Amino acid sequence: MTHENKHRPKKETLFLKRKQESFNSLILDEMGNNLLQNSLNKNKQRKKSSSRTADLILNKQDILNHVEFIDSTAPFPMPKVHKVNPFELPNIAIPFSKALYKSNKDLVVVFYEPDINFARILHNPKRYIEPLKRFACVVGPDFSQKIGMNKFVNFHNHWWNMALTAFYQSQGVRMIPNVTWSDPASYSYSFVGIPKHSVIAINCIGIKGNHAAKYLWRKGYEEAIKVLEPVLIIRYGDKMPGEREEISVYFENINLKNLRNGR
């Protein structure tokens, strides 16, 4: 009896130790399985993300099959936009992000708003063919070109503005060429691919109160008029001194109007 009592605690200790080791092993196995599963899930997500990115790139490249290009002094051939003859314009212009939810389709749709509000059209241009067809007309996209921005980024944004305009024209959307520029150096490509004697659109929001910006806008406006000789200008924003008012139709900046009215 004395001998058995003496060794019992050691057996119990050994049993408990083995039980603990087994339990630890199960926990480690479970943790390992969880880590493995998490890793597999992340790999799947990466593959989905990579596949989606590839789809977006292919979607953008595919639309270029519908676009004509012209050689120029620009760094790359420029998309060619077709002439638009004068027509009866609606009374209201509204930004793209708001227009999609309007039941009234007798509108001029513009992209004069933050780029993030309409970046989706660049990611999946075909998705918006039918929605845009329903409107009276659509002014071409307006991805930003700014003084001080990298020159390649300015050119890249302008190039896609032109390419999307040309693509949507090819799909039956009544697209108005959106004439944009940054500084005088951008004139070498800003007006290439836009036809003479056409309806065009020009925006001036964001320059009020900035004398340098107003000066550069004025110089670009004069160059656009000289090069393109437009028959009608859809003007978005306030009137500027010295404009060709006799060939311009002015539309109020609806975002600014809503701010003034507290909406």
C-alpha positions as CSV (number, residue, x, y, z in Angstrom):
1,M,0.0,0.0,0.0
2,T,2.7,2.4,0.9
3,H,4.6,1.6,-2.4
4,E,1.4,2.2,-4.5
5,N,0.5,5.4,-2.7
6,K,4.1,6.6,-3.2
7,H,4.0,6.3,-7.1
8,R,0.4,7.2,-7.8
9,P,1.0,11.0,-8.1
10,K,3.7,10.3,-10.7
11,K,1.3,8.3,-12.9
12,E,-1.4,10.9,-12.5
13,T,1.2,13.6,-13.4
14,L,2.3,11.6,-16.5
15,F,-1.3,11.1,-17.6
16,L,-2.1,14.8,-17.2
17,K,1.1,15.7,-19.0
18,R,0.2,13.5,-22.0
19,K,-3.3,14.8,-22.0
20,Q,-2.1,18.3,-22.0
21,E,0.4,17.5,-24.9
22,S,-2.5,15.9,-26.8
23,F,-4.7,19.0,-26.2
24,N,-1.9,21.3,-27.3
25,S,-1.4,19.3,-30.4
26,L,-5.1,19.6,-31.3
27,I,-5.0,23.3,-30.7
28,L,-1.9,23.7,-32.9
29,D,-3.5,21.5,-35.6
30,E,-6.6,23.7,-35.5
31,M,-4.6,26.9,-35.6
32,G,-2.6,25.5,-38.5
33,N,-5.8,24.6,-40.4
34,N,-7.2,28.0,-39.7
35,L,-4.0,29.7,-41.0
36,L,-3.9,27.5,-44.0
37,Q,-7.6,28.2,-44.8
38,N,-7.0,32.0,-44.3
39,S,-4.1,31.8,-46.6
40,L,-6.1,30.0,-49.3
41,N,-9.0,32.5,-48.9
42,K,-6.6,35.4,-49.4
43,N,-5.1,33.7,-52.5
44,K,-8.6,33.3,-53.9
45,Q,-9.4,37.0,-53.2
46,R,-6.1,38.0,-54.8
47,K,-7.0,35.9,-57.9
48,K,-10.4,37.5,-58.0
49,S,-9.0,40.9,-57.7
50,S,-6.4,40.2,-60.3
51,S,-9.0,38.8,-62.6
52,R,-11.3,41.9,-62.1
53,T,-8.3,44.2,-62.8
54,A,-7.6,42.2,-66.0
55,D,-11.3,42.5,-67.0
56,L,-11.3,46.2,-66.4
57,I,-8.1,46.7,-68.5
58,L,-9.6,44.5,-71.3
59,N,-12.9,46.4,-71.2
60,K,-11.0,49.7,-71.7
61,Q,-8.9,48.2,-74.5
62,D,-11.8,46.6,-76.2
63,I,-13.6,50.0,-76.7
64,L,-10.7,51.3,-78.7
65,N,-11.7,48.9,-81.5
66,H,-14.6,51.3,-82.1
67,V,-12.5,54.5,-82.1
68,E,-10.8,56.2,-85.1
69,F,-7.4,57.8,-84.5
70,I,-5.5,60.6,-86.2
71,D,-1.7,61.1,-86.3
72,S,-0.6,64.4,-84.8
73,T,2.3,66.0,-83.0
74,A,0.9,64.7,-79.8
75,P,2.9,61.9,-78.0
76,F,0.4,59.3,-79.3
77,P,-2.3,59.2,-82.0
78,M,-5.3,61.0,-80.8
79,P,-8.9,59.6,-80.8
80,K,-11.1,61.3,-83.4
81,V,-14.3,62.9,-82.3
82,H,-17.1,63.6,-84.9
83,K,-18.7,66.9,-85.6
84,V,-22.0,67.8,-83.9
85,N,-24.4,70.1,-85.7
86,P,-26.5,72.6,-83.7
87,F,-29.8,71.2,-82.2
88,E,-32.4,72.3,-79.7
89,L,-30.8,72.1,-76.3
90,P,-32.7,71.2,-73.0
91,N,-32.9,73.9,-70.3
92,I,-31.0,72.0,-67.6
93,A,-27.5,70.6,-67.3
94,I,-26.8,68.1,-64.6
95,P,-23.7,66.1,-63.4
96,F,-23.5,62.5,-64.4
97,S,-23.6,61.2,-60.8
98,K,-27.0,62.8,-60.3
99,A,-28.4,62.3,-63.8
100,L,-28.5,58.5,-63.6
101,Y,-31.2,58.7,-61.0
102,K,-33.4,61.3,-62.8
103,S,-36.6,60.2,-64.4
104,N,-36.5,63.3,-66.6
105,K,-34.2,62.5,-69.5
106,D,-34.5,65.8,-71.3
107,L,-31.2,66.9,-69.8
108,V,-27.6,67.8,-70.8
109,V,-25.4,65.5,-68.9
110,V,-22.0,66.8,-67.9
111,F,-19.0,65.4,-66.0
112,Y,-18.0,68.7,-64.4
113,E,-17.7,67.2,-60.9
114,P,-14.9,65.4,-58.9
115,D,-13.3,62.6,-61.0
116,I,-14.2,60.0,-58.3
117,N,-17.9,60.6,-59.1
118,F,-17.6,59.3,-62.6
119,A,-14.5,57.1,-62.6
120,R,-16.7,54.1,-63.1
121,I,-17.2,54.9,-66.8
122,L,-13.5,54.4,-67.4
123,H,-13.6,51.1,-65.5
124,N,-16.6,49.7,-67.4
125,P,-17.5,52.0,-70.4
126,K,-19.9,49.6,-72.0
127,R,-22.2,49.4,-69.0
128,Y,-23.2,53.1,-69.5
129,I,-24.0,53.0,-73.2
130,E,-27.8,52.5,-72.7
131,P,-28.2,54.8,-69.7
132,L,-26.5,57.6,-71.6
133,K,-28.4,57.1,-74.8
134,R,-31.6,58.1,-73.0
135,F,-30.5,61.7,-72.5
136,A,-30.8,64.5,-74.9
137,C,-27.1,64.9,-75.1
138,V,-23.9,64.2,-73.0
139,V,-20.9,66.4,-72.8
140,G,-17.7,64.4,-73.0
141,P,-15.9,63.2,-69.8
142,D,-13.8,65.7,-67.9
143,F,-11.0,63.8,-66.1
144,S,-8.9,66.5,-64.5
145,Q,-6.1,68.5,-66.1
146,K,-4.5,70.9,-63.7
147,I,-1.6,73.3,-63.6
148,G,1.1,71.6,-61.6
149,M,-0.1,68.1,-62.3
150,N,2.4,65.7,-63.9
151,K,2.3,66.4,-67.6
152,F,1.9,62.7,-68.5
153,V,-1.1,62.5,-66.2
154,N,-2.7,65.6,-67.8
155,F,-2.2,64.1,-71.2
156,H,-3.4,60.7,-70.1
157,N,-6.6,62.2,-68.7
158,H,-7.2,64.2,-71.8
159,W,-6.6,61.2,-74.0
160,W,-9.2,59.1,-72.2
161,N,-11.7,62.0,-72.3
162,M,-11.4,62.0,-76.0
163,A,-11.4,58.2,-76.4
164,L,-14.6,57.8,-74.3
165,T,-16.3,60.6,-76.2
166,A,-15.4,58.9,-79.5
167,F,-16.5,55.5,-78.2
168,Y,-19.9,56.7,-77.0
169,Q,-20.4,58.5,-80.3
170,S,-19.8,55.2,-82.1
171,Q,-22.5,53.6,-79.9
172,G,-25.2,56.1,-80.8
173,V,-24.9,58.5,-77.8
174,R,-25.2,62.1,-78.7
175,M,-21.8,63.3,-77.4
176,I,-20.6,66.9,-77.3
177,P,-16.8,67.4,-77.5
178,N,-15.6,68.7,-74.2
179,V,-12.8,71.2,-74.9
180,T,-10.3,71.3,-72.0
181,W,-6.7,72.4,-71.5
182,S,-4.3,73.1,-68.6
183,D,-1.4,75.4,-69.6
184,P,-0.2,76.7,-73.0
185,A,2.1,73.7,-73.4
186,S,-1.1,71.5,-73.5
187,Y,-2.4,73.3,-76.6
188,S,-0.2,70.9,-78.7
189,Y,-2.8,68.1,-78.1
190,S,-5.8,69.7,-76.4
191,F,-7.6,70.6,-79.6
192,V,-6.4,67.7,-81.8
193,G,-9.1,65.3,-82.8
194,I,-11.9,67.8,-82.2
195,P,-13.6,68.9,-85.5
196,K,-13.9,72.5,-86.6
197,H,-17.3,74.2,-86.9
198,S,-18.9,71.9,-84.4
199,V,-21.0,72.3,-81.2
200,I,-18.5,72.1,-78.3
201,A,-18.6,72.5,-74.5
202,I,-16.4,74.5,-72.2
203,N,-16.4,74.6,-68.5
204,C,-15.1,77.3,-66.2
205,I,-16.0,76.1,-62.7
206,G,-13.2,76.2,-60.1
207,I,-11.4,79.3,-61.4
208,K,-13.4,82.1,-59.8
209,G,-11.3,84.1,-57.4
210,N,-8.0,82.8,-58.7
211,H,-6.4,85.4,-61.0
212,A,-3.8,83.1,-62.5
213,A,-6.3,80.4,-63.2
214,K,-8.7,83.0,-64.9
215,Y,-5.8,84.2,-67.0
216,L,-4.9,80.7,-68.2
217,W,-8.5,79.9,-68.8
218,R,-8.9,83.0,-70.9
219,K,-5.8,82.2,-73.0
220,G,-7.0,78.6,-73.6
221,Y,-10.5,79.8,-74.5
222,E,-9.1,82.2,-77.1
223,E,-6.9,79.4,-78.5
224,A,-9.8,77.0,-78.7
225,I,-12.0,79.6,-80.5
226,K,-9.2,80.3,-83.0
227,V,-8.4,76.7,-83.7
228,L,-11.9,75.1,-83.6
229,E,-14.1,78.0,-84.9
230,P,-17.2,76.5,-83.1
231,V,-20.7,77.2,-84.2
232,L,-22.2,76.8,-80.7
233,I,-20.6,76.6,-77.2
234,I,-22.3,74.9,-74.3
235,R,-20.9,76.9,-71.4
236,Y,-21.1,75.5,-67.9
237,G,-20.5,78.0,-65.1
238,D,-20.4,81.8,-64.8
239,K,-20.0,84.1,-67.8
240,M,-16.4,85.3,-68.2
241,P,-15.3,88.7,-69.6
242,G,-14.7,88.8,-73.4
243,E,-16.5,85.5,-74.2
244,R,-18.3,84.9,-77.5
245,E,-21.7,85.2,-75.9
246,E,-23.5,85.4,-79.3
247,I,-22.7,81.7,-79.9
248,S,-22.9,80.5,-76.3
249,V,-25.6,78.8,-74.3
250,Y,-25.0,79.1,-70.5
251,F,-25.9,76.5,-68.0
252,E,-25.8,77.1,-64.2
253,N,-23.5,75.0,-62.0
254,I,-26.2,72.9,-60.3
255,N,-23.9,71.9,-57.4
256,L,-23.2,75.5,-56.6
257,K,-26.9,76.4,-56.9
258,N,-27.7,73.6,-54.4
259,L,-25.1,74.9,-52.0
260,R,-26.5,78.4,-52.2
261,N,-30.0,77.1,-51.5
262,G,-28.7,74.9,-48.6
263,R,-29.3,71.6,-50.3
